[in-house]
């Protein structure tokens, strides 16, 4: 049984996981590491103004919030399964 399958429930979370896995493909990182670095990159982009429109800023905020939720759920699943 793959405990990581249990953490993504919504379409938004599925899209976030797909984007994160695609971005960090082949890097030999755990899901937790990928989510950590995705959050770091999104936060840095938001803080430094690395967006050109208000829509892009909102998209970054939503992506960041989705990553936060996945990280929280991932930590709970890992704890639940003793990982």
FENMOLIN-V278098 format. One record per backbone hydrogen bond with DSSP energy under -0.5 kcal/mol. NH is the residue of the N-H (numbers start at 0). CO is the residue of the C=O. If there is no record, write none. Layout:
BEGIN
nh=[NH:NH]
co=[CO:CO]
END
This chain:
BEGIN
nh=[2:4:5:6:7:8:13:14:15:16:17:18:19:20:21:22:23:24:26:33:34:35:36:37:38:39:40:41:42:43:44:45:46:47:48:48:49:50:56:57:58:59:60:61:62:63:64:65:66:67:68:69:70:71:72:73:74:75:76:77:78:79:80:81:82]
co=[0:1:2:3:3:6:9:10:11:12:13:14:15:16:17:18:19:21:23:29:30:31:32:33:34:35:36:37:38:39:40:41:42:43:44:45:44:48:52:53:54:55:56:57:58:59:60:61:62:63:64:65:66:67:68:69:70:71:72:73:74:75:76:78:77]
END
